Amino acid sequence: MLTDETIRRIFEEEKNSPGLTRLPEGFFLEVKEYVERKGKMARDESDQWALDSIKRRLKTIFGRRERKILNSVHGFIDSGVLPDNLTPEEEKFFENAVECVKGFQKKREGAFDEPEEENLTMVTILEDVPRFVGINMKNYGPYKKGDVTTMPDENAQLLIQKQLAEKTEIKN
């Protein structure tokens, strides 16, 4: 059963330990029930102050554990070593954080990839065309009648089919 003294002990251990400390099984559920019970029992300002003090300690414990978990994500990605003493709730948080970082790293590494070469077509715009999102998810336009531009073949073909543009050849 959770007590003020247990929370103080966990607070001190978490503050002084570089890694995650072991929490009692069902800790987060117990915390919720404990705070609710203490809140119902608070009769005066002194009781409310004690409850607020416990809430601050718990918030600090949670924050420290979150930071330790987030700090361990890169170590796990590099070495595959899981941090010790994760609760089941924290394991889910950790797994989500790992997936998030891996996804970000994959996107960031994609910045070094050579861009795919697009087949471009030069067109002359026959009617005003508002801004639109092209096949490659880039914005094109707006264009005015008589503008000459290049764009991916698929975009150009669509404008040509709608009689908004015509293919333009460069003459030597």
C-alpha positions as CSV (number, residue, x, y, z in Angstrom):
1,M,0.0,0.0,0.0
2,L,1.3,3.4,-0.9
3,T,2.1,5.9,1.9
4,D,3.6,9.4,2.2
5,E,6.8,7.7,3.3
6,T,6.9,5.4,0.3
7,I,6.5,8.4,-2.0
8,R,9.3,10.3,-0.2
9,R,11.6,7.3,-0.5
10,I,10.9,6.8,-4.2
11,F,11.3,10.6,-4.7
12,E,14.8,10.5,-3.1
13,E,15.9,7.3,-4.9
14,E,14.7,8.6,-8.3
15,K,16.5,11.9,-7.6
16,N,19.8,10.3,-6.7
17,S,19.9,7.4,-9.2
18,P,21.2,7.8,-12.7
19,G,18.9,5.1,-13.9
20,L,15.3,4.2,-13.3
21,T,14.5,2.9,-9.8
22,R,12.2,-0.1,-9.3
23,L,8.7,1.0,-8.6
24,P,6.1,-1.2,-6.8
25,E,3.9,-3.2,-9.1
26,G,0.8,-1.2,-10.1
27,F,2.4,2.0,-8.9
28,F,0.5,4.4,-11.2
29,L,-2.9,2.9,-10.3
30,E,-2.0,3.1,-6.7
31,V,-0.9,6.7,-7.0
32,K,-4.2,7.6,-8.6
33,E,-6.2,5.9,-5.8
34,Y,-3.9,7.3,-3.1
35,V,-4.3,10.9,-4.3
36,E,-8.1,10.6,-4.7
37,R,-8.3,9.1,-1.2
38,K,-6.1,11.8,0.3
39,G,-8.1,14.5,-1.5
40,K,-11.3,13.2,0.0
41,M,-9.8,13.2,3.5
42,A,-8.3,16.7,3.3
43,R,-10.2,18.7,5.9
44,D,-8.2,21.9,6.4
45,E,-5.4,24.0,4.9
46,S,-2.7,21.8,6.5
47,D,-4.1,18.6,4.9
48,Q,-4.4,20.4,1.5
49,W,-0.8,21.6,1.8
50,A,0.3,18.0,2.5
51,L,-1.6,16.8,-0.5
52,D,-0.1,19.5,-2.7
53,S,3.3,18.5,-1.5
54,I,2.7,14.8,-2.3
55,K,1.4,15.9,-5.8
56,R,4.6,18.0,-6.4
57,R,6.8,15.0,-5.4
58,L,4.9,12.7,-7.7
59,K,5.1,15.2,-10.6
60,T,8.9,15.3,-10.0
61,I,9.1,11.5,-10.0
62,F,7.2,11.2,-13.2
63,G,9.2,14.0,-14.9
64,R,12.5,12.5,-13.9
65,R,11.5,9.0,-15.1
66,E,10.2,10.4,-18.4
67,R,13.6,12.2,-19.0
68,K,15.5,9.1,-18.1
69,I,13.4,7.0,-20.4
70,L,13.8,9.5,-23.3
71,N,17.6,9.7,-22.6
72,S,17.8,5.9,-22.9
73,V,16.1,5.8,-26.4
74,H,19.3,6.5,-28.4
75,G,21.2,4.0,-26.3
76,F,18.6,1.4,-27.1
77,I,18.6,2.2,-30.8
78,D,22.4,2.0,-30.9
79,S,22.9,-1.1,-28.7
80,G,19.5,-2.8,-28.3
81,V,19.9,-2.6,-24.5
82,L,16.6,-2.0,-22.8
83,P,16.6,0.3,-19.7
84,D,15.9,-1.5,-16.4
85,N,12.9,-1.1,-14.1
86,L,10.3,0.1,-16.7
87,T,6.7,-0.3,-15.6
88,P,4.3,-1.7,-18.2
89,E,3.0,1.8,-18.8
90,E,6.5,3.1,-19.3
91,E,7.4,0.3,-21.6
92,K,4.6,1.5,-24.0
93,F,5.9,5.1,-23.7
94,F,9.5,3.9,-24.4
95,E,8.4,1.8,-27.4
96,N,6.5,4.8,-28.9
97,A,9.5,7.1,-28.3
98,V,11.8,4.6,-30.0
99,E,9.5,4.4,-33.0
100,C,9.2,8.2,-33.1
101,V,13.0,8.7,-33.1
102,K,13.6,5.9,-35.6
103,G,11.0,7.5,-37.9
104,F,12.6,10.9,-37.5
105,Q,16.1,9.5,-38.2
106,K,14.8,7.7,-41.3
107,K,13.3,11.0,-42.6
108,R,16.5,12.9,-41.7
109,E,18.7,10.4,-43.5
110,G,16.5,10.6,-46.5
111,A,17.7,14.2,-46.9
112,F,21.0,12.8,-48.0
113,D,19.5,10.6,-50.7
114,E,19.8,11.7,-54.3
115,P,16.4,13.2,-55.4
116,E,14.6,11.1,-58.0
117,E,14.9,12.5,-61.4
118,E,11.6,13.7,-62.7
119,N,10.5,13.7,-66.3
120,L,9.6,17.3,-66.9
121,T,7.5,18.8,-69.7
122,M,7.5,22.4,-70.8
123,V,4.1,23.9,-71.3
124,T,2.5,27.2,-72.3
125,I,-0.5,28.1,-70.1
126,L,-3.6,28.8,-72.2
127,E,-5.9,30.0,-69.4
128,D,-5.3,31.3,-65.9
129,V,-4.7,28.3,-63.6
130,P,-4.9,28.7,-59.8
131,R,-2.3,27.2,-57.5
132,F,-2.5,23.4,-57.2
133,V,-0.7,20.5,-55.6
134,G,1.0,18.3,-58.2
135,I,1.6,14.6,-58.4
136,N,4.8,15.0,-56.4
137,M,3.0,16.8,-53.6
138,K,4.7,20.1,-54.5
139,N,2.7,23.3,-55.1
140,Y,2.5,24.7,-58.7
141,G,1.1,28.1,-59.8
142,P,-0.8,30.2,-59.9
143,Y,-0.2,30.7,-63.6
144,K,-1.5,33.4,-66.0
145,K,-2.4,32.9,-69.6
146,G,0.8,32.9,-71.7
147,D,3.1,31.8,-68.9
148,V,5.7,29.1,-69.9
149,T,6.8,26.7,-67.3
150,T,8.1,23.2,-66.7
151,M,6.5,20.6,-64.5
152,P,6.3,16.8,-64.0
153,D,4.9,15.0,-67.1
154,E,1.8,13.8,-65.2
155,N,0.9,17.4,-64.2
156,A,1.5,18.7,-67.6
157,Q,-0.6,16.0,-69.2
158,L,-3.5,16.8,-66.9
159,L,-3.4,20.5,-67.8
160,I,-3.2,19.6,-71.5
161,Q,-6.2,17.3,-71.3
162,K,-8.2,20.0,-69.7
163,Q,-7.1,22.4,-72.4
164,L,-5.5,24.7,-69.9
165,A,-2.0,24.3,-71.4
166,E,-0.2,23.0,-74.5
167,K,3.2,21.3,-74.8
168,T,6.0,23.7,-75.8
169,E,9.1,22.6,-77.6
170,I,12.3,24.5,-77.5
171,K,13.4,25.3,-81.1
172,N,17.1,25.5,-81.8
